[in-house]
Amino acid sequence: AIQADGVKVFVDVEGRGPEHGVGEMVQHSAPRALTREEIPAIVNDYAQAARNAIAAGFDGVELHGANGYLINQFIDSRENQRDDEYGGSLQNRLRFLREVAQAVADAIGKEKLGVRLAPLTTLMG
């Protein structure tokens, strides 16, 4: 209904971040860093989610790179303890965001892509 009035509607694509649920406690394995081999599939998942959002009628997508979600975990120097091309320097810690943004832009067009960042906050706050 709001699109009929010219309002652009973007969906927030959060990625694989912390999961919270209601109910009994479930035993979880300890968190671990993604392997290099896992990262391309996740980048592709973001692109597919963007295609799905456009197919569902949204005007664009916003990549959630704040509040402890996956992109933020790569960017945050305290959280990201990797010693490969995704860790260490700011340029390396931004690599995952660049790869996701490029894949999404290639999938739906750069004019339909936004990124949410909160550079002056700590993880989850």
TIRO-2110 file (N, C-alpha, C; in Angstrom, 1 decimal):
// TIRO-2110
0.8, -1.2, 0.0, N, 1, A
0.0, 0.0, 0.0, CA, 1, A
0.9, 1.3, 0.0, C, 1, A
1.9, 1.3, 0.8, N, 2, A
2.7, 2.5, 0.8, CA, 2, A
3.5, 2.7, -0.5, C, 2, A
3.8, 1.6, -1.2, N, 3, A
4.5, 1.8, -2.5, CA, 3, A
3.7, 2.5, -3.5, C, 3, A
2.4, 2.4, -3.4, N, 4, A
1.5, 3.2, -4.3, CA, 4, A
1.7, 4.7, -4.1, C, 4, A
2.1, 5.1, -2.9, N, 5, A
2.4, 6.5, -2.7, CA, 5, A
3.8, 6.9, -2.9, C, 5, A
4.6, 6.0, -3.6, N, 6, A
5.9, 6.4, -4.0, CA, 6, A
7.0, 6.1, -2.9, C, 6, A
6.6, 5.4, -1.8, N, 7, A
7.5, 5.1, -0.7, CA, 7, A
8.4, 3.9, -1.1, C, 7, A
9.7, 4.0, -1.0, N, 8, A
10.6, 2.9, -1.3, CA, 8, A
10.6, 2.0, -0.1, C, 8, A
10.5, 0.7, -0.2, N, 9, A
10.5, -0.3, 0.9, CA, 9, A
11.7, -1.2, 0.7, C, 9, A
12.6, -1.1, 1.7, N, 10, A
13.8, -2.0, 1.7, CA, 10, A
13.6, -3.1, 2.8, C, 10, A
14.1, -4.2, 2.6, N, 11, A
14.1, -5.3, 3.7, CA, 11, A
15.5, -5.3, 4.3, C, 11, A
15.5, -5.6, 5.6, N, 12, A
16.8, -5.7, 6.3, CA, 12, A
17.3, -7.1, 6.2, C, 12, A
18.5, -7.3, 5.6, N, 13, A
19.1, -8.6, 5.5, CA, 13, A
20.1, -8.7, 6.6, C, 13, A
19.9, -9.5, 7.6, N, 14, A
20.7, -9.5, 8.8, CA, 14, A
21.8, -10.6, 8.7, C, 14, A
21.6, -11.6, 8.0, N, 15, A
22.7, -12.6, 8.0, CA, 15, A
22.6, -13.6, 9.2, C, 15, A
23.6, -14.4, 9.3, N, 16, A
23.6, -15.4, 10.3, CA, 16, A
24.3, -14.8, 11.6, C, 16, A
23.5, -14.3, 12.5, N, 17, A
24.1, -13.7, 13.7, CA, 17, A
23.6, -14.5, 14.9, C, 17, A
23.6, -13.9, 16.0, N, 18, A
23.1, -14.6, 17.2, CA, 18, A
21.6, -15.0, 17.0, C, 18, A
21.3, -16.2, 17.5, N, 19, A
19.9, -16.7, 17.4, CA, 19, A
19.3, -16.8, 18.8, C, 19, A
18.1, -16.3, 19.0, N, 20, A
17.5, -16.4, 20.3, CA, 20, A
16.1, -17.0, 20.1, C, 20, A
15.7, -17.8, 21.0, N, 21, A
14.4, -18.5, 20.9, CA, 21, A
13.8, -18.6, 22.3, C, 21, A
12.6, -19.1, 22.3, N, 22, A
11.8, -19.2, 23.5, CA, 22, A
11.7, -20.7, 23.7, C, 22, A
11.7, -21.1, 25.0, N, 23, A
11.5, -22.6, 25.3, CA, 23, A
12.6, -23.1, 26.1, C, 23, A
12.7, -24.4, 26.1, N, 24, A
13.7, -25.1, 26.9, CA, 24, A
15.1, -24.8, 26.4, C, 24, A
16.1, -24.8, 27.3, N, 25, A
17.5, -24.6, 27.0, CA, 25, A
17.9, -25.7, 26.1, C, 25, A
18.6, -25.4, 25.1, N, 26, A
19.2, -26.4, 24.2, CA, 26, A
20.7, -26.3, 24.2, C, 26, A
21.3, -27.5, 24.3, N, 27, A
22.8, -27.5, 24.3, CA, 27, A
23.3, -27.1, 22.9, C, 27, A
24.2, -26.1, 22.9, N, 28, A
24.8, -25.6, 21.6, CA, 28, A
26.3, -25.9, 21.6, C, 28, A
26.8, -26.1, 20.5, N, 29, A
28.3, -26.2, 20.4, CA, 29, A
28.9, -24.8, 20.6, C, 29, A
30.1, -24.7, 20.9, N, 30, A
30.8, -23.5, 21.1, CA, 30, A
30.9, -22.8, 19.7, C, 30, A
30.8, -21.4, 19.7, N, 31, A
30.9, -20.7, 18.5, CA, 31, A
32.4, -20.9, 17.9, C, 31, A
32.5, -20.8, 16.6, N, 32, A
33.8, -21.0, 16.0, CA, 32, A
33.8, -20.0, 14.8, C, 32, A
35.0, -19.7, 14.4, N, 33, A
35.2, -18.9, 13.2, CA, 33, A
34.8, -19.7, 12.0, C, 33, A
34.2, -19.0, 11.0, N, 34, A
33.9, -19.6, 9.7, CA, 34, A
35.2, -20.0, 9.0, C, 34, A
35.2, -21.1, 8.3, N, 35, A
36.4, -21.5, 7.5, CA, 35, A
36.3, -20.7, 6.2, C, 35, A
37.5, -20.5, 5.6, N, 36, A
37.5, -19.8, 4.3, CA, 36, A
36.6, -20.5, 3.3, C, 36, A
36.5, -21.8, 3.4, N, 37, A
35.6, -22.5, 2.4, CA, 37, A
34.1, -22.3, 2.6, C, 37, A
33.7, -21.9, 3.9, N, 38, A
32.3, -21.6, 4.1, CA, 38, A
31.9, -20.2, 3.7, C, 38, A
32.8, -19.3, 3.6, N, 39, A
32.5, -17.9, 3.4, CA, 39, A
31.8, -17.7, 2.0, C, 39, A
32.3, -18.2, 0.9, N, 40, A
31.6, -18.0, -0.4, CA, 40, A
30.2, -18.4, -0.4, C, 40, A
29.8, -19.5, 0.3, N, 41, A
28.4, -19.9, 0.3, CA, 41, A
27.6, -18.9, 1.0, C, 41, A
28.1, -18.3, 2.1, N, 42, A
27.4, -17.3, 2.8, CA, 42, A
27.2, -16.1, 2.0, C, 42, A
28.2, -15.7, 1.3, N, 43, A
28.1, -14.5, 0.4, CA, 43, A
27.0, -14.8, -0.6, C, 43, A
27.0, -16.0, -1.2, N, 44, A
25.9, -16.3, -2.1, CA, 44, A
24.6, -16.3, -1.5, C, 44, A
24.5, -16.7, -0.2, N, 45, A
23.2, -16.7, 0.5, CA, 45, A
22.7, -15.3, 0.6, C, 45, A
23.5, -14.3, 0.9, N, 46, A
23.1, -12.9, 0.9, CA, 46, A
22.6, -12.5, -0.4, C, 46, A
23.3, -12.8, -1.5, N, 47, A
22.8, -12.5, -2.9, CA, 47, A
21.5, -13.1, -3.2, C, 47, A
21.3, -14.4, -2.8, N, 48, A
20.0, -15.0, -3.0, CA, 48, A
18.9, -14.4, -2.2, C, 48, A
19.2, -14.0, -0.9, N, 49, A
18.2, -13.4, -0.1, CA, 49, A
17.8, -12.0, -0.7, C, 49, A
18.7, -11.3, -1.3, N, 50, A
18.4, -10.1, -2.0, CA, 50, A
17.5, -10.3, -3.2, C, 50, A
17.8, -11.3, -4.0, N, 51, A
17.0, -11.7, -5.2, CA, 51, A
15.6, -12.0, -4.7, C, 51, A
15.5, -12.8, -3.6, N, 52, A
14.2, -13.2, -3.1, CA, 52, A
13.4, -12.0, -2.6, C, 52, A
14.1, -11.0, -2.0, N, 53, A
13.4, -9.8, -1.5, CA, 53, A
12.8, -9.0, -2.7, C, 53, A
13.6, -8.9, -3.8, N, 54, A
13.1, -8.1, -5.0, CA, 54, A
12.0, -8.9, -5.6, C, 54, A
12.1, -10.2, -5.7, N, 55, A
11.0, -11.0, -6.3, CA, 55, A
9.7, -10.9, -5.4, C, 55, A
9.9, -10.6, -4.1, N, 56, A
8.7, -10.5, -3.2, CA, 56, A
8.1, -9.1, -3.3, C, 56, A
8.7, -8.2, -4.0, N, 57, A
8.1, -6.9, -4.2, CA, 57, A
8.8, -5.8, -3.4, C, 57, A
9.9, -6.1, -2.7, N, 58, A
10.7, -5.0, -2.1, CA, 58, A
11.4, -4.2, -3.1, C, 58, A
11.7, -2.9, -2.8, N, 59, A
12.4, -2.1, -3.7, CA, 59, A
14.0, -2.2, -3.5, C, 59, A
14.4, -2.8, -2.4, N, 60, A
15.8, -3.0, -2.2, CA, 60, A
16.1, -3.7, -0.9, C, 60, A
17.4, -3.8, -0.6, N, 61, A
17.7, -4.5, 0.7, CA, 61, A
18.8, -3.7, 1.4, C, 61, A
18.8, -3.8, 2.7, N, 62, A
19.8, -3.2, 3.6, CA, 62, A
20.6, -4.3, 4.2, C, 62, A
21.9, -4.3, 4.0, N, 63, A
22.8, -5.2, 4.7, CA, 63, A
23.0, -4.7, 6.1, C, 63, A
22.7, -5.6, 7.1, N, 64, A
22.8, -5.2, 8.5, CA, 64, A
24.3, -5.5, 9.0, C, 64, A
25.0, -4.4, 9.0, N, 65, A
26.4, -4.5, 9.4, CA, 65, A
26.7, -3.9, 10.8, C, 65, A
25.7, -4.0, 11.7, N, 66, A
25.8, -3.5, 13.1, CA, 66, A
25.2, -4.5, 14.1, C, 66, A
25.2, -4.1, 15.3, N, 67, A
24.5, -4.8, 16.4, CA, 67, A
24.9, -6.2, 16.6, C, 67, A
26.1, -6.6, 16.2, N, 68, A
26.6, -7.9, 16.4, CA, 68, A
26.3, -9.0, 15.4, C, 68, A
25.6, -8.5, 14.3, N, 69, A
25.3, -9.5, 13.3, CA, 69, A
26.6, -9.8, 12.5, C, 69, A
26.5, -10.8, 11.6, N, 70, A
27.7, -11.4, 11.0, CA, 70, A
28.7, -10.4, 10.4, C, 70, A
28.1, -9.5, 9.6, N, 71, A
29.0, -8.5, 9.0, CA, 71, A
29.8, -7.7, 10.0, C, 71, A
29.1, -7.3, 11.1, N, 72, A
29.7, -6.6, 12.2, CA, 72, A
30.7, -7.4, 12.9, C, 72, A
30.5, -8.7, 13.0, N, 73, A
31.5, -9.5, 13.7, CA, 73, A
32.8, -9.6, 12.9, C, 73, A
32.7, -9.5, 11.6, N, 74, A
33.9, -9.4, 10.8, CA, 74, A
34.6, -8.1, 10.9, C, 74, A
33.9, -7.0, 11.0, N, 75, A
34.4, -5.7, 11.1, CA, 75, A
35.1, -5.3, 12.4, C, 75, A
34.4, -5.8, 13.5, N, 76, A
34.8, -5.4, 14.9, CA, 76, A
36.2, -6.1, 15.2, C, 76, A
37.2, -5.2, 15.6, N, 77, A
38.5, -5.7, 15.8, CA, 77, A
38.6, -6.5, 17.1, C, 77, A
37.7, -6.4, 18.0, N, 78, A
37.7, -7.2, 19.2, CA, 78, A
37.1, -8.5, 19.0, C, 78, A
36.1, -8.6, 18.1, N, 79, A
35.4, -9.9, 17.9, CA, 79, A
36.2, -10.7, 16.8, C, 79, A
36.7, -10.0, 15.8, N, 80, A
37.4, -10.7, 14.7, CA, 80, A
38.9, -11.0, 15.1, C, 80, A
39.1, -12.2, 15.4, N, 81, A
40.5, -12.6, 15.8, CA, 81, A
41.1, -13.5, 14.7, C, 81, A
40.6, -13.4, 13.5, N, 82, A
41.2, -14.2, 12.4, CA, 82, A
42.6, -13.8, 12.0, C, 82, A
43.3, -14.7, 11.5, N, 83, A
44.7, -14.4, 11.1, CA, 83, A
44.9, -14.7, 9.6, C, 83, A
43.8, -14.6, 8.8, N, 84, A
43.8, -14.8, 7.4, CA, 84, A
43.4, -13.5, 6.7, C, 84, A
43.0, -13.5, 5.5, N, 85, A
42.7, -12.3, 4.7, CA, 85, A
41.5, -11.6, 5.2, C, 85, A
40.7, -12.2, 6.1, N, 86, A
39.5, -11.6, 6.7, CA, 86, A
39.8, -10.9, 8.1, C, 86, A
41.0, -11.0, 8.6, N, 87, A
41.3, -10.5, 9.9, CA, 87, A
42.5, -9.5, 9.9, C, 87, A
42.7, -8.9, 11.1, N, 88, A
43.9, -8.1, 11.2, CA, 88, A
43.5, -6.6, 10.9, C, 88, A
44.0, -6.2, 9.7, N, 89, A
43.9, -4.7, 9.3, CA, 89, A
42.4, -4.4, 9.1, C, 89, A
42.1, -3.1, 9.1, N, 90, A
40.7, -2.7, 8.8, CA, 90, A
40.3, -3.1, 7.4, C, 90, A
41.3, -3.0, 6.5, N, 91, A
41.0, -3.4, 5.1, CA, 91, A
40.6, -4.9, 5.0, C, 91, A
41.3, -5.7, 5.7, N, 92, A
41.0, -7.1, 5.7, CA, 92, A
39.6, -7.4, 6.4, C, 92, A
39.4, -6.7, 7.6, N, 93, A
38.1, -6.9, 8.3, CA, 93, A
36.9, -6.4, 7.5, C, 93, A
37.1, -5.5, 6.6, N, 94, A
36.0, -5.0, 5.7, CA, 94, A
35.8, -5.9, 4.5, C, 94, A
36.7, -6.9, 4.2, N, 95, A
36.7, -7.7, 3.0, CA, 95, A
35.3, -8.5, 2.9, C, 95, A
34.8, -9.0, 4.0, N, 96, A
33.6, -9.8, 3.9, CA, 96, A
32.4, -8.8, 3.5, C, 96, A
32.4, -7.7, 4.1, N, 97, A
31.3, -6.7, 3.7, CA, 97, A
31.5, -6.3, 2.2, C, 97, A
32.7, -6.1, 1.8, N, 98, A
32.9, -5.8, 0.3, CA, 98, A
32.4, -6.9, -0.5, C, 98, A
32.7, -8.1, -0.2, N, 99, A
32.3, -9.3, -1.0, CA, 99, A
30.8, -9.5, -1.0, C, 99, A
30.2, -9.3, 0.2, N, 100, A
28.7, -9.4, 0.2, CA, 100, A
28.0, -8.3, -0.5, C, 100, A
28.5, -7.0, -0.3, N, 101, A
27.9, -5.9, -1.0, CA, 101, A
28.1, -6.1, -2.6, C, 101, A
29.2, -6.5, -3.0, N, 102, A
29.4, -6.7, -4.5, CA, 102, A
28.5, -7.8, -5.0, C, 102, A
28.3, -8.9, -4.3, N, 103, A
27.5, -10.0, -4.7, CA, 103, A
26.0, -9.5, -4.8, C, 103, A
25.6, -8.8, -3.8, N, 104, A
24.2, -8.3, -3.7, CA, 104, A
24.0, -7.3, -4.8, C, 104, A
24.9, -6.3, -5.0, N, 105, A
24.8, -5.3, -6.1, CA, 105, A
24.8, -6.0, -7.5, C, 105, A
25.6, -7.1, -7.7, N, 106, A
25.5, -7.8, -8.9, CA, 106, A
24.2, -8.5, -9.1, C, 106, A
23.6, -8.9, -8.0, N, 107, A
22.3, -9.7, -8.1, CA, 107, A
21.1, -8.8, -8.3, C, 107, A
21.1, -7.6, -7.7, N, 108, A
19.9, -6.8, -7.8, CA, 108, A
20.1, -5.3, -8.3, C, 108, A
21.4, -4.9, -8.4, N, 109, A
21.7, -3.6, -8.8, CA, 109, A
22.1, -2.7, -7.6, C, 109, A
23.2, -2.0, -7.8, N, 110, A
23.7, -1.2, -6.7, CA, 110, A
22.8, -0.1, -6.2, C, 110, A
21.9, 0.3, -7.0, N, 111, A
20.9, 1.4, -6.6, CA, 111, A
19.9, 0.8, -5.6, C, 111, A
19.8, -0.5, -5.5, N, 112, A
18.8, -1.1, -4.6, CA, 112, A
19.5, -1.7, -3.3, C, 112, A
20.7, -1.2, -3.0, N, 113, A
21.5, -1.7, -1.9, CA, 113, A
21.8, -0.6, -0.9, C, 113, A
21.5, -0.9, 0.3, N, 114, A
21.9, -0.1, 1.4, CA, 114, A
22.7, -0.9, 2.4, C, 114, A
23.5, -0.2, 3.3, N, 115, A
24.3, -0.9, 4.3, CA, 115, A
24.1, -0.1, 5.6, C, 115, A
23.8, -0.9, 6.7, N, 116, A
23.7, -0.3, 8.0, CA, 116, A
24.9, -0.5, 8.8, C, 116, A
25.6, 0.5, 9.2, N, 117, A
26.8, 0.4, 10.1, CA, 117, A
26.6, 1.2, 11.3, C, 117, A
27.2, 0.9, 12.4, N, 118, A
27.2, 1.6, 13.6, CA, 118, A
28.7, 1.7, 14.1, C, 118, A
29.5, 2.5, 13.5, N, 119, A
31.0, 2.5, 13.7, CA, 119, A
31.4, 2.9, 15.1, C, 119, A
30.6, 3.6, 15.8, N, 120, A
31.0, 4.1, 17.2, CA, 120, A
30.4, 3.3, 18.3, C, 120, A
29.9, 2.1, 18.0, N, 121, A
29.4, 1.2, 19.1, CA, 121, A
30.2, 0.0, 19.2, C, 121, A
30.0, -0.7, 20.4, N, 122, A
30.6, -2.0, 20.6, CA, 122, A
29.6, -3.0, 20.1, C, 122, A
30.0, -4.3, 20.0, N, 123, A
29.1, -5.4, 19.6, CA, 123, A
27.9, -5.4, 20.6, C, 123, A
26.8, -5.5, 20.0, N, 124, A
25.5, -5.6, 20.7, CA, 124, A
25.2, -4.4, 21.6, C, 124, A
25.9, -3.3, 21.3, N, 125, A
25.5, -2.1, 22.1, CA, 125, A
26.0, -0.9, 21.5, C, 125, A
END
